[in-house]
Amino acid sequence: MEEQKYLQSARITLRAPEPTDIDFMFHIENDTRMWNVSACKTPYSRFLLHKYITENSHDIYTDRQLRLMIETTNGEIAGAIDLIDFNPTSRRAEVGIVIEKE
């Protein structure tokens, strides 16, 4: 029986953020065109994004949020998926998806 891969398809992989993703995250977090559909209304520094990546537990039950990077099969970042305001009792969360225009 083939193992089911929940975070991978033939075209993309969903993975935890890495320090190499800071430039991409800086770009999307500071794009004011997205602020009208986001909970974020203030700019983020590269320092804060690095701190998020290195100090966050990346456990949705602990942090009540989870960010996954969308990576193509050739290793390029295509976007990000955020689960925020996670409620473990109801097993519900808000979902935010950012896909690069290109």
FENQUI-V527634 format. One record per residue. N is the residue number from 1. RES is the residue in one letter. PSI is psi in whole degrees, 0 to 359 (999 if undefined). OMEGA is omega in radians with two decimals (999 if undefined). Layout:
[[N | RES | PSI | OMEGA] [N | RES | PSI | OMEGA]]
//
This chain:
[[1 | M | 132 | -3.14] [2 | E | 137 | 3.12] [3 | E | 132 | 3.12] [4 | Q | 131 | 3.14] [5 | K | 108 | -3.04] [6 | Y | 331 | -3.07] [7 | L | 21 | -3.09] [8 | Q | 139 | 3.02] [9 | S | 187 | 3.12] [10 | A | 339 | -3.05] [11 | R | 334 | -3.09] [12 | I | 162 | 2.99] [13 | T | 137 | 3.00] [14 | L | 128 | -3.08] [15 | R | 164 | 3.10] [16 | A | 150 | 3.09] [17 | P | 145 | 3.08] [18 | E | 159 | 3.08] [19 | P | 333 | 3.11] [20 | T | 349 | 3.13] [21 | D | 359 | -3.03] [22 | I | 317 | -3.12] [23 | D | 318 | 3.11] [24 | F | 314 | -3.14] [25 | M | 320 | 3.09] [26 | F | 317 | 3.13] [27 | H | 311 | -3.07] [28 | I | 323 | -3.13] [29 | E | 333 | -3.08] [30 | N | 11 | 3.06] [31 | D | 102 | -3.05] [32 | T | 342 | 3.10] [33 | R | 338 | -3.13] [34 | M | 351 | -3.07] [35 | W | 334 | -3.13] [36 | N | 346 | 3.10] [37 | V | 14 | -3.07] [38 | S | 158 | 3.02] [39 | A | 343 | -3.13] [40 | C | 127 | 3.11] [41 | K | 9 | 3.13] [42 | T | 152 | -3.14] [43 | P | 153 | 3.05] [44 | Y | 143 | 3.06] [45 | S | 161 | 3.05] [46 | R | 325 | 3.10] [47 | F | 312 | -3.14] [48 | L | 322 | 3.12] [49 | L | 320 | 3.09] [50 | H | 318 | 3.11] [51 | K | 318 | 3.10] [52 | Y | 314 | -3.10] [53 | I | 317 | -3.03] [54 | T | 334 | -3.06] [55 | E | 344 | -3.14] [56 | N | 143 | -3.13] [57 | S | 341 | -3.09] [58 | H | 30 | 3.06] [59 | D | 115 | -3.05] [60 | I | 330 | 3.13] [61 | Y | 328 | 3.12] [62 | T | 312 | -3.02] [63 | D | 344 | -3.07] [64 | R | 16 | 3.07] [65 | Q | 162 | 3.14] [66 | L | 132 | 3.02] [67 | R | 134 | 3.04] [68 | L | 135 | 3.08] [69 | M | 142 | 3.09] [70 | I | 114 | -3.08] [71 | E | 134 | 3.11] [72 | T | 169 | -3.11] [73 | T | 339 | 3.09] [74 | N | 12 | 3.03] [75 | G | 6 | 3.12] [76 | E | 147 | 3.10] [77 | I | 122 | -3.13] [78 | A | 343 | -3.12] [79 | G | 196 | -3.14] [80 | A | 152 | 3.06] [81 | I | 130 | 3.10] [82 | D | 133 | 2.92] [83 | L | 120 | -3.09] [84 | I | 163 | -3.11] [85 | D | 43 | -3.14] [86 | F | 132 | 3.08] [87 | N | 108 | -3.08] [88 | P | 335 | 3.14] [89 | T | 310 | -3.13] [90 | S | 351 | -3.10] [91 | R | 45 | 3.11] [92 | R | 153 | 3.10] [93 | A | 157 | 2.97] [94 | E | 147 | -3.13] [95 | V | 131 | 3.03] [96 | G | 134 | -3.13] [97 | I | 129 | 3.06] [98 | V | 125 | 3.09] [99 | I | 131 | 3.11] [100 | E | 141 | -3.12] [101 | K | 318 | -3.13] [102 | E | 999 | 999]]
//
